[in-house]
Amino acid sequence: MEQTMRVLILGGGFAGIESAIFLRKNGVDVTVVSDRDFFYIYPTSIWIPTGECELNDVSVPLDDLGEAHGFDVIVDEVSSLDAKAKSVTLNSGATLEGFDKIIIAMGHHKVQIKGMKEHTLSICGAPEEAVELHTRLDALIQKGGGKLAFGFGGNPKDKSSVRGGPAFEVMFNVHNYLKKRKLRDKFELTFFAPMQRPGEKMGEKALVMMDKMLGMTNIDKKIGKKIASFESDGIIFEDGEKLVSDLTMFISAGKGHNILESSELPLNEAGYVVTNEYNEVEGFENIYAIGDSAMLLGENDWKAKQGHVAEVMARNVAHNILNPDDKLSYIDHLNILCVMDIGNGAAFVYRSNTSAKMIPLPIVGHWMKKGWGWYCKNSKLGRIPRLPGL
């Protein structure tokens, strides 16, 4: 009797869950290890700071996903990975061995800046930070006003790890939230980033449109200056200038997951796992890296780590494991694709080697993204059919 293949997936985010679902469809024995007990829908968490949704609205319990698709779930943190021995040790002390394949989908860590942990909150960090953003914003509303700063940083060692879109989304949502409450004139909003042309990955037309939106919404900007540190009351730039802020939301650029540093896996300068176009780690048979854990291939400057790319990698790896003679590459699927919400509408953003678009979607765009959030949660749970490519 042929033994069932066993696959260990490290990570319960977009990449990890997608690979688990598709492997289980083909009868593979799958175990998912995650440091939290729920799958978190980051793209729709942008509405937590304004109170339009709560943590539970953008979370799916991993036990529910495991039951729906038939994979095992271990809620624990990975403390070490011995790639050569294919052995994983967890914080609880448990050791996981004997799996036929290991898929690394643990996400990444953040570039650290002095004072960042103590004095900023991120919409792309721990889910609890989004909740705290709402609490702190509400406190300033009760106080009667304040200075709000929204920004993102870069990593010159790997430009694909920058996440600027969610910063714009939260900022414009907060603007519209305050406007609806007739409090916008009581708050000063400022956008900041260290690069000269933040958002340029979206294309020239998008840059022009974003600049117009900042002007139309009376949001100041501080760009092109390296961030030296964060303080309780603001941001210090390298030239000594200070941007005063009562509440700072900052999305730091990514870097490789710290656990991978001692794994002996090949890493690029930023700490991401180097794979081939099939997400195989060459020299380490039966080990794969996908999503934010993997270095993106390609020479273009606009490439970016996004959830839909992570899911393409996940589906491809599942296919390639089951069909080693008919492998799929993720290279042709590299693009920027998102609906950037602003609270009272959205913009459809698309960027590839041949095209760059930013199309305004007044009113309807906001509800399109809301609809996608509902679809994401319910399709992951198998309650509704999956749409091709989504």
N, C-alpha and C positions, 0 to 999 in steps of 0.2 A: 504494500500500500504506500503510495507516494505521500511524503510528509508535507504538510502545509507550510508555505513560506511565512517566515516571521519577520516583521519590519518594525523597528523602533524609530519613532518620530520625536525629536526633541523640539518642542515648541507647540503652543496651542493658539497661534495667531492665524492670519489668512493663509499663509503658506502651509503650515503644519496641518490645519484642519482640512484644507482642500486635498492635500495628498492622502490623508487618512480616508476621506470619503471615497475617493476614486480607487484606492487600493482595495477597500472593503467591497466595492461593487464587483470586484473580480475575485473575491474569496480569500484575500490575503489576511493573515492574522496580524492585526495592527495594535500596537501600544503607543499611546500618546503621553508624553511627559510635559507638564506645564507648571509654571510657578504660580499660576492663579487658577481658580476653579471655574472660570468662565471665559468664553470667547468674547472679545471686546471689539465692537464695530467702530473703530476710530473715525472713519469719515463722517459719521452722524453724531459723534460726541461733541461736535462744534456747537450744538444747541444746549449743552448742559450749562455753560456759564451764564446764559440768558434765561435759564429756567424753562426753556421750551421743551426739554425732555429731561429725564432723570437717568441715573446710572443703570437701573434695571431695563430701561427702554432700549439701551444700546448694548445689552449684554445677553449672552445665551449660555446657560449652565453647561459645562463640559459633560456632566453626567447625562444630560438630556441628549446632547449630540452623540455621545457614545452609545446610548441606548437606541437612538434612532438608526444608527448605521452599523452598530455591532463592534465598535473598537473599545479597547480597554483604556482607562484613564488613570494616570498616576499624578496626583497634585503634589509636587515637590520641586525643589530647585536643584539644577545640576551643579555639582561642586567641582567635578573634574571629568574630562573626557580623554581617554587613552585611545587615540585613533588607530594605532597599529594593532592593539589588542582587541579593538572593538568593544571596549569596556567603559561603562558610564557609572560614575558614583554620584549619589544624591546626597543632599544635605542631611537627610535622615540617617545616612550611613549605609543605605541599601546599595547594592551593586547590581547593575543590569548587564547581563552577558548572554551570549548564545544566539543573538539575533542574526538573521541572514543578511539584512541590510540596515543601515542607519541613515536617516535623513535629518540633517541639521537645519532646523528652522526656528532658531531661538531669537531671531531678531538681532538688534545691535544695541550697543551702549552709546552714550552721548559724549561729545567733546566737552570737557569740563573747563569752565571759566571761573575765576575767583569770585566767590559769593553767589554763584548761580543756584546752588542747592538751597541756600538759606533764604534768598531774597527774590526768587522768581518762581513762577508756576508755568507748566507747559501743558498745552492741549494734546501733545504727542508723547507725554510721559506716562506715569502711573495714572490709572483712571481716577484715583482719589484727588489728583491735582485739578481735574476739571470741576469736580464738586467744590473744591476749595475756592476756585476762581469765582464760582457762583456766590458762595458765602461772602467772599471779600468784596465783590462788586455790589451785592445787596447791602452790605454794611456801609459802603460809600454812598449809596443811594439814600439810605436812612440818614446819613450825615448831611446830605444836601449837595454833594458834588465832590470833585477831585480830579487828579491828573492820572491818566491811564496811558501806559506804553505797551506797544505790541511789536515784537520783532522776531527775527530768526538769524541764525549764524551760519557760517560756512566751514568747510574742511578742505583746505587746499590739497590735501593728500588724496582726496576722493570727492569730486564735486557732485557725484550722483547721490550723495548722502544728505543733501540739503532738502529740507521740507519747508517751503515757504507758503504754499497754498493755504494750509490750515490757519496760519497766522493772519493772512488777509481775510479769511472767512470769519474767524472769531471777531476780528476788529470791526468789520462792516456789520456783522450781526449785532455787536454791542452798540454801534452807532445807531442802528435802526431801533433797537430795543429802547435806548434812551430817548430817541426821538418820539416813539409811540407814547412814552410816559411823560412827554413834554419836559424832559430834564436835560436835553442835549446841550443847551447853552450853559449848564452848570458844570460841564465836564470838558477838560482838554484831552484830546486824543492825539497820540503821536506814534507814527510808525518808524522803526529804526532797523538798520541792517548794516553790516560792515562792508558789504560790496558796493561798488559804484552803480551797478545796474541790477538791483534785486528784482527777481522775476523774469530775467531775460531768457531763461530756458523756455518760456512760453512763446517767445517770438517777439519781433519788433512791434507788431500791431497791438499785442497784449500789453507791452510796456507803455505804449502811448495811452491805451485805454485805462490802465491802472493809475497812471498819473492824473488823468482827467477825473477819475473817481475819487482820488484823494482830495483834489481841489473842490469837487462838488460837495463832498461831505465835510469839508473844513477840517481835514485831518493833516496835521503837520508831519514832516518827515525829517529824519536825521540819517543820512546814508553816507557810505564811503569812508567811515571812520572805524577802525578796529576797536572792539570793546575790550577795555582793560579789566573792568570788574563791575560787579553789581553790589549795591548797598541797599539798606532798608528803605531808603527814600529816593532811589534812582539808579541811573547807569552812568559809569565813568568811562569816557573814551580815552584812547591812547594819547591825545593831545591835552588831556586834563579837563576838557569840557564835561559838564555834568548835565544830564537830562533828568530833571526832577520827576519822580513818579510815585504815586501812592499805591499803585498796583502794576506790577510788571509781568506780562506774559511773554515768555521767550522760548522758542523752539531751537535748541542747540542742534548743530549738525551731528550726524551719526559717525561712529567709528566701530570697528569690529568688537564683537562680544568678548568680554574679558576672559571668559572661560577658554576661549579658543587659543589664547596666547601660549598656553602650555600643552596644547593638544598634539603638537608636531605636524599639524596640517599646514599646507602651504598658504601663506597669507600675503596680501598685498601691503603696501606701505601704511594703509589706514586700518589694517587688521581684519579685512574681509577675506573669506575663504576663496582661494583661486580655484575655479573649476573650468571645464571645457563648456562648449555650447549646449551640452546635454546635462549640465549641472553635476557631472561626475568629477570627483576629486581624483585627478590622475596620480597614480602611485599608491592609492589607497582604495583597493578594490572593494566595491559594494558600499562605499560611503558617498553621500550626496550632500550638497549644500544648496539651499534655495531661499528665496525671499531676501530679507534684509541681512541675512548672515553671509550671503554670497556677493562677491565682486561682480559688477555688471561688465560684460564684455562690450566691445565697440569703441570706435574712436571719436564718436560725436560728443560735443561738449554739453549737449542738452539732456542727455540720458539721465533718468531719475528713478530712484527706488519708489515704486508705487504698489498698492495692493493688487491691482489687476495683473501686473507683471509677475508678482509673487505667485498668484494663482495659476498663471500660464506655466511657470516653472514647475509648480506642484503637479499639475495635470500631466505635463510632459514626463516628469520623473516617474509618476505612476505608470504611464504608458511604456516608458523605456525599460522599467524593471520587468514588466510583463512581456515586452516585445523587443528583446535585445538586438534583433536583426532589422528592426524598423524604427530607429530612434528619431525622436522629434527634437528640434532645436528651438530655443526661445528667441534667438536673434531677430527673426523676422517680426516678432511681436513687440519689439522695443518701441514704445512711444509714450508720450505723456497724454493721458486721457482723464478728464475729470469734469464734473459739474461743480463750479466754484460758487457756493451759496453766499448771498449777502444779506439774507433775512427777509427782504421783500422781492426777491428775484434771484437770478443766478446768471452765470456765464458758462457756456460750453467751451472748454479748452481742449485743443488737440494739437500735438506737435509730433512730427516724424521727420525723417530725412528729406522728405519732399513737400511737406505742408506744415503750415503754422496758422492756426485759427483761434479766434476768441469771439464767440457769437453771443451777444446779450440775449437773455431769456427772462424778460420782466415777468414777475409774478409766477408764471407757470414753472420756471426753473426751480424755484424753491420747493414746489410740490412734487416735481420730478425727483428731486433728491430725497424728499421724505418718502416717496413711493419706493425708491431704490432701497432705503433702509428697511422698510417692511419686507420687501422682496428678499433681501439678503438674509434676514433672520429666519423667515419662514421656509425659504428654499434650502438653507443649510440644515434645517430640522427635517426636511423631506415632506413638509406639509403641502407644498405646491411644487409643480415641475420646475426643473432648471431650464432657463432659456439658453440656447446655444451661445457660447462665448461669454456668458455672465455667471 
